């Protein structure tokens, strides 16, 4: 097994809107779609589409969305042995609103995701031990995230933590045990309390985390690209220019693709470049997982940029 994703799944309820309604106002929206999402599941699918062998440790409810979520993961070749149902509980759902400029606003209802507990990691321990990388996000309980980080450290498995959605309750003693910390600008701002209005401020904010003991901070900056900061250096990988249609799930696309290429050869910069192109290509289509390109599509896109 290459990658273990320990985290969330959601059912995306996507409304494409002309603009957000005011209080008490009812508007007609031009389009609606239902898709499979959730930060954990999105990252698992992105890695699997690139060819990684992925296992997913997650929880679904016992509602009409549950079996569809499991079948969707399996359709990408993801191991769902430890994707289990929580009785009398709804699956996680995410109402998403996308405006004509491709900007999105997202609500999440965690549902069964809040019942993913440390003992679920212990139950998967034997298979988890043989993974080359653990990928985490924050749509599950913090105690589970901390337990997964300790598990990775104990067994010599590198850990990626995507602090999304960001919370100031995050314990940085645990964060510093992770090999990669991958926030976007807004998450970086929340976690550091520093402005992130330009590249210089983003670098300063990331360096403030490095000074606290983090090894690698990789900041995804949307159309501005990706900044990788370590104690030794900082460098930015520019994003390719495209006509964005829907940016939902682009950060997850980056992380899943980055995880795949990092596991392949350990070359961080190479993985960032591939993942930046993968995430960029994903915003040219609607939806989350269904917008993620295949290996062939990614390579064709990269060749066209040269």
VENFEN-V845666 format. One record per run of one state. SS is the DSSP state (hx for helix, st for strand, lp for the rest). FROM is the first residue (numbers start at 1). TO is the last residue. If there is no record, write none. Layout:
ss/from/to
SS/FROM/TO
SS/FROM/TO
This chain:
ss/from/to
lp/1/2
st/3/6
lp/7/9
st/10/16
lp/17/30
st/31/37
lp/38/38
hx/39/50
lp/51/53
st/54/60
lp/61/65
hx/66/75
lp/76/78
st/79/79
lp/80/82
st/83/85
lp/86/92
st/93/98
lp/99/103
st/104/106
lp/107/108
st/109/109
lp/110/110
hx/111/115
lp/116/117
hx/118/123
lp/124/124
hx/125/128
lp/129/132
st/133/136
lp/137/141
hx/142/154
lp/155/157
st/158/161
lp/162/171
hx/172/175
lp/176/179
st/180/181
lp/182/183
st/184/184
hx/185/192
lp/193/198
hx/199/211
lp/212/216
st/217/220
lp/221/221
hx/222/224
lp/225/225
st/226/229
lp/230/233
st/234/237
lp/238/249
hx/250/265
lp/266/267
hx/268/282
lp/283/288
hx/289/291
lp/292/294
hx/295/305
lp/306/306
